[in-house]
Amino acid sequence: MASESLAATVAATSGVLFDFDGPVCDVFAGHPAPGVARELAAILAQIDTTTGERALETDDPMEVLRLAPRAGENAVRRVEEALTAAEVLAVKAAGTPVTGAVDSLRAAHASGRKVAIVSNNSTACVREFLRLHTLDRFVHQVIGRYPNRPDLMKPSPFSLERAAKGLGVKASTCTLIGDSTTDIEAAARAGSMAIGFANKPGKEQSLVAAGARSVVTTMTAVAEALLVPDIER
């Protein structure tokens, strides 16, 4: 979309919310997600065969967690614990931050805005990655998924509402930068703005359809927009 739209969105932003997996870190780059999903599905199968078989149909660990409630509270707890452990291991092997992510975090912080990571990944893995790459100094809040409540993951607005409250800013002045339609939908439900990060070909249309105010193909574009002085803000 037009750069003017990106500039206008940033100018209206007091709280910059970054999704984690995609805009900041390729979480499963060194510890592939399909293998993690199979491990989680095996845990579910021990508790409930039918749910375990259904879980084997996906290669997305988050989708396995979303299925876990069908097998009961114990299944949710066990899958949550195993997924969190896998995520922490994964970010240690994930490599460097996504190109432009460090500049974006630094620019958001330097602009005087409040900065949060708002993720469906665990708080533990986000904090570990920020620590490993000394990025925690740019982030005021880390809002990972609420333990044992997969129903509160995005597209639920729950994590965005928590972030706005924790940052002390209105949700309507927060902008989430996310690479999935669930990110954009969560922002809409929270009454926040959203910038879509189309990090793969063909994503632009779906992000716009979900309600993204603007779409970028690099995180460097976000950093550059955040560096523009806004004398009215």
Disulfide bonds with the S-S distance in Angstrom:
none
